[in-house]
């Protein structure tokens, strides 16, 4: 009998699929590491896909691995294969018209619903089945089927992993022949690899059913067509069902696996280094092996390889190839230390390939110098008092690293706030002009779009003219983070207020944000942290405490303290589109907070619920500052310019990129360029530590 729990088939035993590039599958030894490309264990990095597409230039060798041993699967040919877990899925469309199938798959993709085209030969004809998912419960598949029907406008069907075994055979070819015979009788049938210890056998299974009743109905149909067969429940602790998917114009084998199975990639035919491509991971290629398994209801994809080969890529992913070798060597020791300290974080993997631990983007990120940096520091990690230190690094310290209290709220004895030369990105950044237009609009233009004149106006500001048609005037000096205010034609006259660096790893701005936008950000953060909401609209936003390096420790809005999980979490409060502030080393500019000095020393503070008016030098009468524009310029002592707003707005100006605790990568680069070696670099940022072989 099938055993089900909430519609999910429970499979006995443990089976794994591993893709190898030139090495034998084995448990992760001390010199190997297991990296999760896709996994969800409920914490840390959580990312899964219903299927993965694998490539190897020399073709793929396939083997199944269970607790009893490993059994190699005969080659079915081809350099590409698909893999998914044997669970429920939705069949959106079944048609003999390829164009119709492609249209349906496109309709689903446009709604961000997973879709692929499965190939089958039924009744002597080729059919195209548009399928979506996998789902570990029948109920989840049913819910998705409704969304699919809305997208395609036609009924869909939920398919499942309940099948009948038609027979077992002595060879793969015999199984393929009988599979074709069943399919010609319009009965869905598949060749299956079964593992018993280290022995491999072949079977034909029929159906993709979701219930015992549906399977019994299929058995009656199959018995009528093939009276010489006895059909029984398909059951094996270790199996792989073989189907086909359409990729481009070709059909490729799809390995539908029970809880755990192993695939091996052959070495390239020309004898070069063997690599495995994973299309769903940005078409990256990887050394070592790729293991695929069902883990907590999803397909887990694990890359197992030698530790030092893993680091070749990490160094190139985290720090640019071409940087000074000593900086790359410092990064190699940091990355190795971080990897060693992770333990078995994800249950079946030591760490992920994302910045939750450290970036690992495959073979393409390797280079001669990253390999040299790793090889010359082989096995070395950072120790503090006999224990592996926590290796922390980031892009840019903004001139001063953080102490532990400024990031996590607690002391880290070997990480103190120190100076760091990180300013190179600002020095090399492209230049932008803050400009004012004839109608009073204030914004930013790339300097190369403006012809600046040598002459100045009566206030001493240079003037210029836009050189390029359709030039974007933006709210800040970057194309990535600042919105377009308006598009200017060539010939537009501008007044150049000041010149600034383009957004870079050292210096940055965010906003300006309206008071309503900041209120929404704060209240969303307060809700996440179970803190009280801000009543009304935020009118004041102040930093009330800073750490030794100048990073924000505490803030308040309208006089109310903001609740955060740690000091570094302040940068996550003020985010739009998922992008947080680059560091907590920032100032808040209250653009609407202005103090006006009048006669007899009288002061008027804004914001207030009345309009700010300006009186011209000729006493012609009061009028709104800068006409009807929301922003205006204030000229102070020594021609210092401030941009202010009539309604309260908030501008964030900061330095640094990252949490600031540990090694600044740009600081390491600067030290290496000034003649320091990697040990001196690490011991500058890490106090009282040793660097030893692990």
C-alpha positions as a printed Julia matrix, in Angstrom:
694×3 Matrix{Float64}:
  0.0     0.0     0.0
  1.1     3.58   -0.61
  1.75    5.53    2.55
  0.61    9.13    2.41
  0.68   12.06    4.79
 -1.13   15.21    3.73
 -1.01   13.97    0.17
  2.74   13.39    0.12
  4.27   10.06   -0.81
  6.7     8.82    1.81
  9.63    6.99    0.29
 11.69    4.56    2.33
 15.45    4.63    2.22
 17.87    7.3     1.07
 18.95    7.89   -2.51
 21.17   10.64   -3.89
 22.06   12.09   -7.29
 25.54   13.58   -7.5
 27.11   15.2   -10.56
 30.83   14.76  -10.55
 33.51   16.37  -12.67
 36.37   13.96  -12.52
 36.32   12.69   -8.95
 34.66    9.89   -7.05
 31.67   10.78   -4.84
 32.53   10.73   -1.18
 31.56   12.33    2.05
 33.1    15.74    2.61
 36.58   15.09    4.0
 38.76   17.67    5.74
 40.13   18.9     2.41
 36.71   19.16    0.75
 33.76   21.47    1.19
 30.07   21.22    0.37
 28.45   24.39   -1.0
 24.68   24.78   -1.34
 23.68   26.28   -4.68
 19.98   25.69   -3.93
 18.63   24.71   -0.52
 16.02   25.59    2.08
 16.64   24.39    5.6
 14.53   27.11    7.18
 17.31   29.57    7.97
 20.17   31.45    6.34
 20.09   31.36    2.56
 16.74   30.01    1.34
 16.46   29.47   -2.39
 15.07   26.54   -4.36
 14.07   25.7    -7.93
 11.77   22.91   -9.16
 14.43   21.54  -11.52
 18.01   22.15  -12.59
 19.64   21.89  -15.99
 23.15   20.44  -16.03
 25.77   20.44  -18.76
 29.19   18.88  -19.27
 31.21   19.1   -22.47
 32.26   15.48  -22.29
 28.78   14.25  -21.39
 27.33   13.22  -18.06
 28.07    9.98  -16.23
 25.28    8.99  -13.9
 25.43    6.96  -10.73
 23.01    6.37   -7.89
 24.23    6.44   -4.34
 22.4     4.94   -1.4
 23.59    3.95    2.05
 24.48    0.49    0.76
 26.78    1.75   -1.98
 26.99    3.34   -5.41
 25.62    2.01   -8.69
 26.57    3.55  -12.01
 23.8     4.28  -14.52
 24.52    3.52  -18.2
 25.07    6.6   -20.34
 22.02    7.79  -22.25
 24.11   10.22  -24.29
 24.07   13.98  -24.57
 25.84   16.81  -22.79
 22.73   18.18  -21.07
 20.36   16.71  -18.51
 17.52   17.93  -16.31
 16.91   16.82  -12.72
 13.91   17.17  -10.44
 12.48   15.44   -7.38
  9.73   12.84   -7.83
  6.84   14.8    -6.31
  3.51   16.25   -7.43
  3.46   18.63  -10.38
  0.88   20.39  -12.56
  0.35   19.57  -16.23
 -0.99   22.81  -17.69
 -1.37   21.72  -21.3
 -1.0    18.54  -23.34
 -0.98   19.1   -27.09
  0.49   17.81  -30.31
  1.09   21.42  -31.45
  4.51   22.66  -30.41
  3.57   26.3   -31.04
  0.57   25.97  -28.72
  2.78   24.42  -26.04
  5.33   27.23  -26.38
  2.59   29.85  -26.11
  1.24   28.25  -22.93
  4.73   28.07  -21.4
  5.23   31.74  -22.24
  1.89   32.67  -20.66
  2.98   31.02  -17.43
  6.45   32.56  -17.49
  4.95   36.03  -17.95
  3.06   35.45  -14.7
  6.29   34.28  -13.04
  5.01   30.69  -12.9
  7.59   27.98  -13.52
  7.01   26.2   -16.85
  8.85   23.66  -18.97
  7.87   21.45  -21.89
  7.96   17.7   -21.35
  8.11   15.34  -24.34
  6.18   12.1   -24.63
  5.27    9.57  -27.35
  1.67    8.46  -26.78
 -0.44    6.49  -29.21
  2.29    6.72  -31.82
  2.32   10.52  -31.77
  4.57   13.07  -30.14
  2.87   15.22  -27.53
  4.11   18.27  -25.68
  3.19   18.57  -22.01
  3.62   21.98  -20.39
  4.41   21.22  -16.75
  5.01   23.33  -13.66
  6.44   22.59  -10.26
  7.25   20.26   -8.09
  5.15   20.27   -4.91
  5.65   18.03   -1.93
  1.9    17.88   -1.18
 -1.16   17.31   -3.32
 -2.83   20.32   -1.72
  0.0    22.65   -2.77
 -0.21   21.36   -6.34
 -3.99   21.9    -6.43
 -3.57   25.51   -5.26
 -1.04   26.17   -8.01
 -3.25   24.49  -10.6
 -5.88   27.18  -10.05
 -3.37   29.95  -10.77
 -2.19   28.09  -13.87
 -5.73   27.75  -15.19
 -6.24   31.5   -14.82
 -3.07   32.1   -16.85
 -3.81   29.65  -19.68
 -7.63   29.81  -19.71
 -8.0    26.04  -19.83
 -8.19   23.14  -17.37
 -4.99   21.71  -15.9
 -4.26   18.39  -14.22
 -2.27   17.5   -11.13
  0.12   14.62  -11.65
  1.78   12.57   -8.93
  4.46   10.02   -8.08
  2.19    6.98   -7.72
  2.97    4.43  -10.42
  2.61    0.78  -11.32
  5.51   -1.5   -12.12
  5.04   -3.35  -15.4
  8.13   -5.51  -15.05
 11.88   -5.69  -14.47
 14.37   -6.39  -17.24
 17.94   -7.51  -17.69
 19.04   -4.58  -19.86
 18.24   -0.92  -20.42
 17.45   -1.56  -24.09
 14.83   -4.15  -23.17
 13.25   -1.71  -20.73
 13.23    1.01  -23.4
 11.56   -1.32  -25.89
  8.74   -2.18  -23.46
  8.36    1.47  -22.44
  7.79    2.31  -26.12
  5.24   -0.51  -26.41
  3.17    0.8   -23.51
  3.4     4.39  -24.82
  2.15    3.25  -28.25
 -0.97    1.97  -26.46
 -1.44    5.48  -25.02
 -0.25    4.46  -21.55
  2.33    6.83  -20.01
  5.4     4.69  -19.31
  8.97    5.35  -18.26
 12.25    3.46  -18.01
 13.4     3.32  -14.38
 16.74    2.6   -12.75
 16.49    0.69   -9.47
 19.3     0.28   -6.97
 19.7    -2.62   -4.58
 23.0    -2.25   -2.78
 25.59   -1.78   -5.53
 23.46   -3.63   -8.07
 21.47   -1.78  -10.72
 18.35   -3.17  -12.35
 15.9    -1.87  -14.95
 12.16   -1.55  -14.87
  9.22    0.03  -16.65
  6.8     2.03  -14.52
  3.51    3.38  -15.83
  1.38    6.35  -14.82
  1.71    9.62  -12.91
 -1.14    9.16  -10.48
 -2.2    11.06   -7.37
 -4.4     8.46   -5.67
 -4.79    4.73   -5.17
 -8.11    4.8    -7.04
 -6.52    6.43  -10.1
 -3.73    3.84  -10.08
 -6.23    0.97   -9.91
 -8.1     2.43  -12.89
 -4.84    2.6   -14.83
 -4.1    -1.02  -13.88
 -7.38   -2.17  -15.41
 -6.64   -0.33  -18.64
 -3.09   -1.67  -18.84
 -4.2    -5.26  -18.11
 -6.7    -5.08  -20.96
 -3.98   -3.94  -23.38
 -1.23   -6.22  -22.02
 -2.89   -9.29  -20.48
  0.42  -11.07  -20.01
  1.66   -8.53  -17.44
  0.99   -8.33  -13.74
  0.86   -4.73  -12.54
  1.78   -3.96   -8.97
  2.56   -0.91   -6.87
  5.89    0.59   -7.98
  8.08    0.71   -4.91
 11.8     0.98   -4.36
 13.9     2.81   -1.79
 16.29    3.93   -4.55
 15.12    4.8    -8.04
 15.35    7.26  -10.91
 12.47    7.68  -13.37
 13.6     8.81  -16.82
 11.54   11.37  -18.75
 12.39   13.87  -21.47
 12.22   17.67  -21.59
 12.4    19.97  -24.59
 15.31   22.42  -24.37
 15.62   24.56  -27.48
 14.77   22.21  -30.3
 16.21   19.07  -28.69
 14.88   16.56  -26.21
 17.08   15.94  -23.19
 16.78   13.29  -20.51
 15.21   14.35  -17.23
 16.21   12.39  -14.13
 13.25   12.28  -11.74
 14.8    11.2    -8.5
 13.71    9.69   -5.22
 15.18   11.19   -2.04
 18.86   11.04   -3.05
 20.79   10.13   -6.23
 24.21   10.78   -7.82
 25.19   12.11  -11.27
 28.76   12.24  -12.53
 30.08   14.45  -15.32
 32.63   12.84  -17.63
 35.93   14.57  -18.29
 35.98   16.72  -21.39
 36.86   14.82  -24.53
 39.9    17.01  -25.16
 41.28   16.15  -21.74
 40.9    19.67  -20.34
 39.57   20.41  -16.86
 36.13   18.87  -16.33
 33.42   21.32  -15.33
 29.68   21.11  -14.77
 27.34   23.92  -15.78
 24.22   24.78  -13.8
 21.92   26.85  -16.0
 19.66   27.99  -13.16
 22.68   29.45  -11.34
 23.41   32.02  -14.02
 24.87   29.33  -16.32
 27.9    29.14  -14.06
 30.35   26.26  -14.28
 31.76   24.41  -11.31
 34.65   22.16  -10.42
 34.1    18.96   -8.47
 30.74   17.3    -8.03
 27.12   18.39   -8.01
 24.9    16.45   -5.63
 21.12   16.62   -5.97
 18.66   15.38   -3.39
 15.27   15.9    -1.88
 15.79   17.88    1.32
 12.9    19.08    3.43
 10.5    18.81    0.52
 12.62   20.62   -2.08
 15.38   19.93   -4.56
 18.74   20.66   -2.93
 21.75   21.23   -5.19
 25.16   20.87   -3.53
 28.57   21.44   -5.08
 31.25   19.31   -3.42
 34.86   20.1    -4.28
 38.32   20.54   -2.8
 38.59   23.39   -0.32
 41.44   25.13   -2.13
 39.64   24.91   -5.49
 36.56   26.43   -3.86
 38.71   29.32   -2.62
 40.09   29.99   -6.11
 36.6    31.18   -7.02
 35.71   32.85   -3.72
 38.74   35.13   -3.88
 37.81   36.13   -7.43
 34.14   36.58   -6.47
 34.83   38.66   -3.37
 37.87   40.66   -4.5
 38.62   41.62   -8.1
 41.31   39.69   -9.98
 44.13   42.06  -10.84
 44.31   43.54   -7.36
 47.7    43.37   -5.6
 48.69   39.79   -4.81
 49.13   40.48   -1.09
 45.55   41.78   -0.87
 44.33   38.65   -2.67
 46.31   36.49   -0.25
 44.71   38.28    2.69
 41.32   37.57    1.13
 42.26   33.91    0.66
 43.06   33.51    4.37
 39.85   35.33    5.34
 37.73   33.18    3.02
 39.33   29.94    4.23
 38.83   30.99    7.86
 35.18   31.81    7.21
 34.58   28.52    5.41
 36.2    26.45    8.16
 34.16   28.2    10.85
 30.79   27.43    9.23
 30.76   23.77   10.23
 27.74   22.0     8.74
 25.49   25.06    8.74
 22.88   23.78    6.28
 22.62   20.2     7.46
 23.81   18.67    4.2
 26.12   21.54    3.24
 28.76   23.59    5.01
 27.64   26.92    3.57
 25.86   28.5     0.6
 27.31   30.2    -2.46
 25.78   33.58   -1.48
 26.85   36.53    0.62
 25.0    34.98    3.55
 28.42   33.4     4.05
 30.64   34.49    1.15
 30.23   34.84   -2.58
 31.16   31.82   -4.72
 30.36   32.22   -8.4
 32.05   29.25   -9.99
 35.01   28.59  -12.24
 34.65   31.76  -14.34
 35.69   33.86  -11.34
 39.04   32.11  -11.07
 42.18   33.68  -12.5
 45.89   33.05  -12.39
 46.43   35.46   -9.51
 43.49   34.22   -7.4
 44.84   30.66   -7.71
 48.33   31.9    -6.81
 46.98   33.72   -3.74
 45.22   30.58   -2.51
 48.14   28.25   -3.24
 50.66   30.5    -1.46
 48.5    30.57    1.7
 47.38   26.94    1.53
 45.69   25.79    4.73
 46.21   29.05    6.64
 43.45   30.45    8.85
 43.18   33.13   11.54
 43.27   32.01   15.19
 42.54   33.94   18.37
 43.73   32.28   21.58
 43.79   28.86   19.97
 40.35   29.04   18.35
 39.37   29.85   14.77
 38.44   33.53   14.63
 35.3    34.8    12.97
 36.48   36.07    9.61
 34.58   39.26    8.8
 35.16   41.44    5.79
 33.3    43.85    3.55
 33.92   46.31    0.74
 34.79   49.64    2.36
 35.12   51.0     5.92
 34.51   54.63    5.01
 37.8    55.63    6.63
 37.33   53.88    9.99
 36.47   50.29   10.87
 33.79   49.42   13.41
 34.1    47.97   16.87
 31.89   45.03   17.78
 29.51   47.18   19.82
 28.77   49.28   16.74
 27.65   46.29   14.68
 26.27   43.59   16.96
 26.0    45.5    20.22
 28.68   43.38   21.94
 32.46   43.42   22.15
 34.67   41.38   19.81
 38.08   41.4    21.54
 40.21   41.03   18.41
 38.32   43.65   16.37
 38.72   47.26   17.42
 37.98   50.48   15.58
 41.03   51.52   13.52
 41.76   53.86   10.64
 41.46   52.43    7.14
 42.53   54.03    3.87
 39.44   53.34    1.74
 39.05   56.53   -0.3
 40.29   55.24   -3.67
 36.76   54.67   -5.1
 35.8    58.3    -4.42
 39.0    59.6    -5.99
 38.45   57.54   -9.14
 34.69   58.05   -9.39
 33.12   59.91  -12.3
 32.08   63.48  -11.55
 28.56   64.9   -11.41
 27.25   68.45  -11.19
 24.48   69.58   -8.91
 22.7    72.13  -11.1
 19.84   74.6   -10.99
 17.66   75.21  -14.04
 16.07   78.48  -15.12
 12.73   77.4   -13.6
 14.37   76.66  -10.24
 14.49   72.85  -10.59
 17.48   71.43   -8.7
 19.08   68.1    -9.59
 22.2    66.26  -10.74
 23.75   65.76  -14.18
 26.82   63.76  -15.2
 29.6    66.27  -15.82
 30.34   64.84  -19.26
 26.83   65.87  -20.36
 27.5    69.53  -19.56
 29.74   72.1   -21.25
 30.85   74.21  -18.3
 31.84   77.84  -18.95
 34.8    79.51  -17.29
 32.73   82.6   -16.5
 30.57   82.88  -13.36
 27.31   84.6   -12.52
 26.83   87.4    -9.98
 26.87   84.92   -7.09
 30.12   83.39   -8.26
 28.67   80.14   -9.63
 29.75   78.72  -12.97
 27.22   78.3   -15.69
 26.98   75.8   -18.51
 24.83   74.23  -21.15
 23.63   70.64  -21.66
 25.49   69.09  -24.6
 23.51   65.89  -25.2
 19.85   65.45  -26.12
 17.6    63.6   -23.68
 19.96   64.02  -20.73
 18.48   62.75  -17.46
 18.39   65.17  -14.54
 18.41   63.0   -11.4
 17.71   63.38   -7.69
 21.28   62.34   -6.82
 24.65   61.51   -8.41
 24.04   58.0    -9.75
 22.02   56.19  -12.37
 21.36   53.18  -10.13
 19.9    54.67   -6.96
 18.5    58.09   -7.85
 15.33   58.73   -9.79
 14.97   60.79  -12.98
 13.41   64.19  -12.28
 13.14   65.32  -15.89
 14.79   64.87  -19.28
 16.63   67.86  -20.72
 17.18   68.75  -24.38
 20.58   69.79  -25.69
 21.17   73.5   -25.19
 19.47   73.73  -21.79
 21.19   76.39  -19.65
 22.23   75.32  -16.13
 23.85   76.93  -13.11
 26.48   74.64  -11.57
 25.99   74.63   -7.81
 28.78   72.18   -6.95
 30.73   69.19   -8.25
 30.46   65.81   -6.48
 31.67   62.24   -6.92
 29.38   59.65   -8.46
 28.0    57.04   -6.06
 30.9    54.76   -5.12
 32.02   52.25   -2.5
 33.42   55.0    -0.27
 30.78   57.76   -0.4
 27.07   57.63   -1.17
 23.71   59.32   -0.73
 20.14   58.01   -0.54
 16.98   60.02   -1.03
 15.81   62.6    -0.54
 12.79   60.78    0.84
  9.54   62.45    1.76
  8.37   62.43    5.36
  5.64   60.0     4.35
  8.15   57.61    2.78
 10.38   57.68    5.86
  7.38   57.14    8.13
  6.4    54.04    6.14
  9.97   52.69    6.3
 10.23   53.21   10.04
  6.84   51.72   10.83
  7.57   48.64    8.69
 10.84   48.19   10.61
  9.16   48.74   13.96
  6.61   46.09   13.09
  9.38   43.59   12.19
 11.14   44.32   15.48
  7.97   44.44   17.58
  8.48   48.09   18.42
  5.87   50.87   18.71
  4.78   52.6    15.52
  5.37   56.29   14.93
  2.12   58.19   15.27
  1.53   60.79   12.59
  4.2    61.77   10.08
  7.92   61.88   10.88
  9.07   65.5    11.14
 12.39   64.97   12.94
 14.86   62.12   12.53
 17.98   62.31   14.66
 21.04   60.2    15.47
 21.21   60.19   19.27
 24.32   58.03   19.79
 27.33   57.1    17.68
 30.09   54.59   18.21
 33.83   55.15   18.22
 34.05   55.06   14.42
 31.09   57.41   13.98
 28.6    54.68   13.14
 25.01   55.0    14.27
 24.21   53.28   17.56
 20.81   54.8    18.35
 18.24   56.95   16.55
 14.92   58.54   17.28
 12.04   59.82   15.15
  9.81   62.56   16.52
 11.67   62.02   19.78
 10.77   58.3    19.91
 13.67   55.76   19.99
 13.76   53.33   17.07
 13.89   49.66   18.0
 16.41   47.49   16.11
 17.81   43.99   16.57
 21.38   45.34   16.51
 23.05   48.69   15.77
 23.95   47.58   12.23
 20.25   46.98   11.54
 19.7    50.75   11.41
 20.74   50.65    7.77
 17.97   48.15    7.02
 15.3    50.54    8.28
 15.73   52.99    5.43
 15.4    50.89    2.32
 13.48   51.04   -0.91
 13.18   48.21   -3.38
 15.0    45.91   -0.96
 18.22   48.0    -1.01
 19.34   49.08    2.46
 21.74   51.92    3.26
 25.31   50.93    2.47
 26.56   51.37    6.03
 25.6    52.88    9.38
 28.28   55.55    9.0
 25.82   58.18    7.83
 24.32   61.57    8.58
 20.64   62.46    8.25
 19.96   65.8     6.57
 16.56   67.19    7.55
 16.05   69.25    4.42
 12.89   70.9     5.71
 14.39   71.88    9.06
 15.48   75.49    8.7
 16.03   78.28   11.19
 15.4    81.76    9.79
 17.05   84.67   11.59
 14.98   87.84   11.54
 15.17   91.34   12.97
 16.27   91.76   16.59
 17.61   88.2    16.58
 14.17   86.67   16.27
 14.31   83.06   15.05
 11.65   81.09   13.21
 12.08   77.31   13.04
 10.75   75.18   10.2
  9.0    72.85    9.53
  5.91   74.71   10.59
  2.43   74.84    9.19
  2.9    78.04    7.23
  4.63   78.8     3.99
  8.25   79.91    3.83
  8.4    83.18    1.92
 11.36   85.11    0.52
 11.78   88.87    0.15
 13.96   90.14   -2.65
 16.72   92.7    -2.21
 14.54   95.34   -3.88
 11.81   94.74   -1.25
  9.43   93.99   -4.1
  7.34   91.85   -1.78
  7.23   88.39   -0.32
  6.95   85.36   -2.57
  7.49   81.6    -2.16
 11.17   80.66   -1.95
 12.31   79.49   -5.42
  8.82   80.04   -6.77
  6.73   76.92   -6.78
  9.6    74.42   -6.7
  9.7    72.06   -3.71
 13.45   72.57   -3.16
 15.53   75.72   -2.91
 19.12   76.72   -2.2
 20.41   78.5     0.88
 23.65   80.46    0.49
 25.58   80.67    3.73
 28.9    82.0     4.9
 31.83   81.62    2.5
 29.39   80.69   -0.28
 28.48   77.39    1.39
 25.4    75.97   -0.31
 22.67   73.91    1.28
 19.72   72.35   -0.52
 16.56   72.74    1.52
 12.94   71.71    1.01
  9.65   73.43    1.81
  8.11   70.22    3.07
 10.14   67.99    5.35
 12.39   65.59    3.41
 15.3    63.43    4.55
 18.61   62.94    2.77
 21.1    60.3     3.93
 24.79   61.0     3.29
 27.25   58.27    4.22
 30.62   56.65    3.78
 31.56   52.98    3.68
 29.98   49.88    2.18
 29.19   47.0     4.54
 29.01   46.39    8.28
 32.52   47.71    8.87
 33.65   44.94   11.22
 36.94   43.27   10.29
 38.84   43.74    7.04
 38.03   46.47    4.56
 38.77   45.06    1.11
 39.63   48.5    -0.3
 41.75   49.14    2.78
 43.6    45.86    2.2
 44.19   46.91   -1.41
 45.65   50.24   -0.33
 47.94   48.58    2.23
 49.17   46.07   -0.36
 49.9    48.89   -2.79
 51.92   50.55   -0.04
 54.14   47.49    0.42
 52.47   45.57    3.28
 52.25   41.78    3.02
 49.11   39.77    3.7
 50.02   38.93    7.3
 50.64   42.59    8.11
 47.32   43.5     6.48
 45.36   40.93    8.47
 47.08   41.81   11.74
 46.34   45.49   11.17
 42.61   44.8    11.03
 42.68   41.86   13.49
 44.44   42.51   16.79
 46.26   39.84   18.83
 45.63   37.02   16.35
 47.87   34.4    14.77
 47.82   33.0    11.24
 48.49   29.28   11.22
 47.83   26.11    9.25
 44.48   24.6    10.1
